[in-house]
Amino acid sequence: MDDIYVPGNPDGTRMQFNDLKQNGYEIVSQDFDNKGFRVKSTQLSKVLVGVVDEHICIKDAWGENQHQFLYPGATRIAMAV
């Protein structure tokens, strides 16, 4: 039970069970093994989808010296900020 994830609030506190629904989480099932519940986020994110039409390298995509290489015809998904 030490590593159970509970969604957080901007002020650093953790949500209480009764706060989950009003903060965009749906209770999907009971988690009998951990004596709790499983939840999923109902928040939607803007996703930009496009097809790459030339060779692209995204430098340090996953950290220092961990580049992402995309080739013509690849699908690129990026989160809108």
MODELLER restraints for C-alpha pairs under 7 A, 6 or more apart:
rsr = mdl.restraints
at = mdl.atoms
rsr.add(forms.Gaussian(group=physical.xy_distance, feature=features.Distance(at['CA:1:A'], at['CA:34:A']), mean=6.82, stdev=0.5))
rsr.add(forms.Gaussian(group=physical.xy_distance, feature=features.Distance(at['CA:6:A'], at['CA:14:A']), mean=6.33, stdev=0.5))
rsr.add(forms.Gaussian(group=physical.xy_distance, feature=features.Distance(at['CA:6:A'], at['CA:15:A']), mean=6.75, stdev=0.5))
rsr.add(forms.Gaussian(group=physical.xy_distance, feature=features.Distance(at['CA:7:A'], at['CA:14:A']), mean=6.08, stdev=0.5))
rsr.add(forms.Gaussian(group=physical.xy_distance, feature=features.Distance(at['CA:7:A'], at['CA:15:A']), mean=5.95, stdev=0.5))
rsr.add(forms.Gaussian(group=physical.xy_distance, feature=features.Distance(at['CA:8:A'], at['CA:14:A']), mean=4.41, stdev=0.5))
rsr.add(forms.Gaussian(group=physical.xy_distance, feature=features.Distance(at['CA:8:A'], at['CA:15:A']), mean=5.80, stdev=0.5))
rsr.add(forms.Gaussian(group=physical.xy_distance, feature=features.Distance(at['CA:9:A'], at['CA:15:A']), mean=6.51, stdev=0.5))
rsr.add(forms.Gaussian(group=physical.xy_distance, feature=features.Distance(at['CA:24:A'], at['CA:41:A']), mean=5.87, stdev=0.5))
rsr.add(forms.Gaussian(group=physical.xy_distance, feature=features.Distance(at['CA:24:A'], at['CA:42:A']), mean=5.17, stdev=0.5))
rsr.add(forms.Gaussian(group=physical.xy_distance, feature=features.Distance(at['CA:24:A'], at['CA:43:A']), mean=5.77, stdev=0.5))
rsr.add(forms.Gaussian(group=physical.xy_distance, feature=features.Distance(at['CA:25:A'], at['CA:39:A']), mean=6.15, stdev=0.5))
rsr.add(forms.Gaussian(group=physical.xy_distance, feature=features.Distance(at['CA:25:A'], at['CA:40:A']), mean=5.46, stdev=0.5))
rsr.add(forms.Gaussian(group=physical.xy_distance, feature=features.Distance(at['CA:25:A'], at['CA:41:A']), mean=4.45, stdev=0.5))
rsr.add(forms.Gaussian(group=physical.xy_distance, feature=features.Distance(at['CA:25:A'], at['CA:42:A']), mean=5.46, stdev=0.5))
rsr.add(forms.Gaussian(group=physical.xy_distance, feature=features.Distance(at['CA:26:A'], at['CA:39:A']), mean=5.37, stdev=0.5))
rsr.add(forms.Gaussian(group=physical.xy_distance, feature=features.Distance(at['CA:26:A'], at['CA:40:A']), mean=5.35, stdev=0.5))
rsr.add(forms.Gaussian(group=physical.xy_distance, feature=features.Distance(at['CA:26:A'], at['CA:41:A']), mean=6.29, stdev=0.5))
rsr.add(forms.Gaussian(group=physical.xy_distance, feature=features.Distance(at['CA:26:A'], at['CA:42:A']), mean=6.45, stdev=0.5))
rsr.add(forms.Gaussian(group=physical.xy_distance, feature=features.Distance(at['CA:27:A'], at['CA:37:A']), mean=6.81, stdev=0.5))
rsr.add(forms.Gaussian(group=physical.xy_distance, feature=features.Distance(at['CA:27:A'], at['CA:38:A']), mean=6.02, stdev=0.5))
rsr.add(forms.Gaussian(group=physical.xy_distance, feature=features.Distance(at['CA:27:A'], at['CA:39:A']), mean=4.39, stdev=0.5))
rsr.add(forms.Gaussian(group=physical.xy_distance, feature=features.Distance(at['CA:27:A'], at['CA:40:A']), mean=6.67, stdev=0.5))
rsr.add(forms.Gaussian(group=physical.xy_distance, feature=features.Distance(at['CA:28:A'], at['CA:38:A']), mean=5.76, stdev=0.5))
rsr.add(forms.Gaussian(group=physical.xy_distance, feature=features.Distance(at['CA:28:A'], at['CA:39:A']), mean=5.42, stdev=0.5))
rsr.add(forms.Gaussian(group=physical.xy_distance, feature=features.Distance(at['CA:28:A'], at['CA:40:A']), mean=6.95, stdev=0.5))
rsr.add(forms.Gaussian(group=physical.xy_distance, feature=features.Distance(at['CA:29:A'], at['CA:37:A']), mean=5.82, stdev=0.5))
rsr.add(forms.Gaussian(group=physical.xy_distance, feature=features.Distance(at['CA:29:A'], at['CA:38:A']), mean=5.34, stdev=0.5))
rsr.add(forms.Gaussian(group=physical.xy_distance, feature=features.Distance(at['CA:30:A'], at['CA:36:A']), mean=6.04, stdev=0.5))
rsr.add(forms.Gaussian(group=physical.xy_distance, feature=features.Distance(at['CA:30:A'], at['CA:37:A']), mean=4.23, stdev=0.5))
rsr.add(forms.Gaussian(group=physical.xy_distance, feature=features.Distance(at['CA:30:A'], at['CA:38:A']), mean=5.98, stdev=0.5))
rsr.add(forms.Gaussian(group=physical.xy_distance, feature=features.Distance(at['CA:31:A'], at['CA:37:A']), mean=4.72, stdev=0.5))
rsr.add(forms.Gaussian(group=physical.xy_distance, feature=features.Distance(at['CA:31:A'], at['CA:38:A']), mean=5.97, stdev=0.5))
rsr.add(forms.Gaussian(group=physical.xy_distance, feature=features.Distance(at['CA:46:A'], at['CA:79:A']), mean=6.41, stdev=0.5))
rsr.add(forms.Gaussian(group=physical.xy_distance, feature=features.Distance(at['CA:46:A'], at['CA:80:A']), mean=5.65, stdev=0.5))
rsr.add(forms.Gaussian(group=physical.xy_distance, feature=features.Distance(at['CA:47:A'], at['CA:77:A']), mean=6.71, stdev=0.5))
rsr.add(forms.Gaussian(group=physical.xy_distance, feature=features.Distance(at['CA:47:A'], at['CA:78:A']), mean=6.08, stdev=0.5))
rsr.add(forms.Gaussian(group=physical.xy_distance, feature=features.Distance(at['CA:47:A'], at['CA:79:A']), mean=5.05, stdev=0.5))
rsr.add(forms.Gaussian(group=physical.xy_distance, feature=features.Distance(at['CA:47:A'], at['CA:80:A']), mean=5.97, stdev=0.5))
rsr.add(forms.Gaussian(group=physical.xy_distance, feature=features.Distance(at['CA:48:A'], at['CA:77:A']), mean=5.67, stdev=0.5))
rsr.add(forms.Gaussian(group=physical.xy_distance, feature=features.Distance(at['CA:48:A'], at['CA:78:A']), mean=5.41, stdev=0.5))
rsr.add(forms.Gaussian(group=physical.xy_distance, feature=features.Distance(at['CA:48:A'], at['CA:79:A']), mean=6.33, stdev=0.5))
rsr.add(forms.Gaussian(group=physical.xy_distance, feature=features.Distance(at['CA:48:A'], at['CA:80:A']), mean=6.59, stdev=0.5))
rsr.add(forms.Gaussian(group=physical.xy_distance, feature=features.Distance(at['CA:49:A'], at['CA:75:A']), mean=7.00, stdev=0.5))
rsr.add(forms.Gaussian(group=physical.xy_distance, feature=features.Distance(at['CA:49:A'], at['CA:76:A']), mean=5.78, stdev=0.5))
rsr.add(forms.Gaussian(group=physical.xy_distance, feature=features.Distance(at['CA:49:A'], at['CA:77:A']), mean=4.74, stdev=0.5))
rsr.add(forms.Gaussian(group=physical.xy_distance, feature=features.Distance(at['CA:49:A'], at['CA:78:A']), mean=6.83, stdev=0.5))
rsr.add(forms.Gaussian(group=physical.xy_distance, feature=features.Distance(at['CA:50:A'], at['CA:75:A']), mean=5.79, stdev=0.5))
rsr.add(forms.Gaussian(group=physical.xy_distance, feature=features.Distance(at['CA:50:A'], at['CA:76:A']), mean=5.31, stdev=0.5))
rsr.add(forms.Gaussian(group=physical.xy_distance, feature=features.Distance(at['CA:50:A'], at['CA:77:A']), mean=6.70, stdev=0.5))
rsr.add(forms.Gaussian(group=physical.xy_distance, feature=features.Distance(at['CA:51:A'], at['CA:73:A']), mean=5.87, stdev=0.5))
rsr.add(forms.Gaussian(group=physical.xy_distance, feature=features.Distance(at['CA:51:A'], at['CA:74:A']), mean=5.75, stdev=0.5))
rsr.add(forms.Gaussian(group=physical.xy_distance, feature=features.Distance(at['CA:51:A'], at['CA:75:A']), mean=4.58, stdev=0.5))
rsr.add(forms.Gaussian(group=physical.xy_distance, feature=features.Distance(at['CA:51:A'], at['CA:76:A']), mean=5.98, stdev=0.5))
rsr.add(forms.Gaussian(group=physical.xy_distance, feature=features.Distance(at['CA:52:A'], at['CA:71:A']), mean=6.73, stdev=0.5))
rsr.add(forms.Gaussian(group=physical.xy_distance, feature=features.Distance(at['CA:52:A'], at['CA:72:A']), mean=5.20, stdev=0.5))
rsr.add(forms.Gaussian(group=physical.xy_distance, feature=features.Distance(at['CA:52:A'], at['CA:73:A']), mean=5.40, stdev=0.5))
rsr.add(forms.Gaussian(group=physical.xy_distance, feature=features.Distance(at['CA:52:A'], at['CA:74:A']), mean=5.32, stdev=0.5))
rsr.add(forms.Gaussian(group=physical.xy_distance, feature=features.Distance(at['CA:52:A'], at['CA:75:A']), mean=6.06, stdev=0.5))
rsr.add(forms.Gaussian(group=physical.xy_distance, feature=features.Distance(at['CA:52:A'], at['CA:76:A']), mean=6.51, stdev=0.5))
rsr.add(forms.Gaussian(group=physical.xy_distance, feature=features.Distance(at['CA:53:A'], at['CA:72:A']), mean=4.61, stdev=0.5))
rsr.add(forms.Gaussian(group=physical.xy_distance, feature=features.Distance(at['CA:53:A'], at['CA:73:A']), mean=6.03, stdev=0.5))
rsr.add(forms.Gaussian(group=physical.xy_distance, feature=features.Distance(at['CA:54:A'], at['CA:71:A']), mean=6.21, stdev=0.5))
rsr.add(forms.Gaussian(group=physical.xy_distance, feature=features.Distance(at['CA:54:A'], at['CA:72:A']), mean=4.72, stdev=0.5))
rsr.add(forms.Gaussian(group=physical.xy_distance, feature=features.Distance(at['CA:55:A'], at['CA:70:A']), mean=5.88, stdev=0.5))
rsr.add(forms.Gaussian(group=physical.xy_distance, feature=features.Distance(at['CA:55:A'], at['CA:71:A']), mean=4.67, stdev=0.5))
rsr.add(forms.Gaussian(group=physical.xy_distance, feature=features.Distance(at['CA:55:A'], at['CA:72:A']), mean=5.83, stdev=0.5))
rsr.add(forms.Gaussian(group=physical.xy_distance, feature=features.Distance(at['CA:56:A'], at['CA:69:A']), mean=5.85, stdev=0.5))
rsr.add(forms.Gaussian(group=physical.xy_distance, feature=features.Distance(at['CA:56:A'], at['CA:70:A']), mean=5.08, stdev=0.5))
rsr.add(forms.Gaussian(group=physical.xy_distance, feature=features.Distance(at['CA:56:A'], at['CA:71:A']), mean=6.44, stdev=0.5))
rsr.add(forms.Gaussian(group=physical.xy_distance, feature=features.Distance(at['CA:57:A'], at['CA:67:A']), mean=6.65, stdev=0.5))
rsr.add(forms.Gaussian(group=physical.xy_distance, feature=features.Distance(at['CA:57:A'], at['CA:68:A']), mean=5.66, stdev=0.5))
rsr.add(forms.Gaussian(group=physical.xy_distance, feature=features.Distance(at['CA:57:A'], at['CA:69:A']), mean=4.56, stdev=0.5))
rsr.add(forms.Gaussian(group=physical.xy_distance, feature=features.Distance(at['CA:57:A'], at['CA:70:A']), mean=6.29, stdev=0.5))
rsr.add(forms.Gaussian(group=physical.xy_distance, feature=features.Distance(at['CA:58:A'], at['CA:67:A']), mean=5.65, stdev=0.5))
rsr.add(forms.Gaussian(group=physical.xy_distance, feature=features.Distance(at['CA:58:A'], at['CA:68:A']), mean=5.08, stdev=0.5))
rsr.add(forms.Gaussian(group=physical.xy_distance, feature=features.Distance(at['CA:58:A'], at['CA:69:A']), mean=6.46, stdev=0.5))
rsr.add(forms.Gaussian(group=physical.xy_distance, feature=features.Distance(at['CA:59:A'], at['CA:67:A']), mean=4.71, stdev=0.5))
rsr.add(forms.Gaussian(group=physical.xy_distance, feature=features.Distance(at['CA:59:A'], at['CA:68:A']), mean=6.68, stdev=0.5))
rsr.add(forms.Gaussian(group=physical.xy_distance, feature=features.Distance(at['CA:60:A'], at['CA:66:A']), mean=4.87, stdev=0.5))
rsr.add(forms.Gaussian(group=physical.xy_distance, feature=features.Distance(at['CA:60:A'], at['CA:67:A']), mean=4.74, stdev=0.5))
rsr.add(forms.Gaussian(group=physical.xy_distance, feature=features.Distance(at['CA:61:A'], at['CA:67:A']), mean=5.18, stdev=0.5))
rsr.add(forms.Gaussian(group=physical.xy_distance, feature=features.Distance(at['CA:61:A'], at['CA:68:A']), mean=5.80, stdev=0.5))
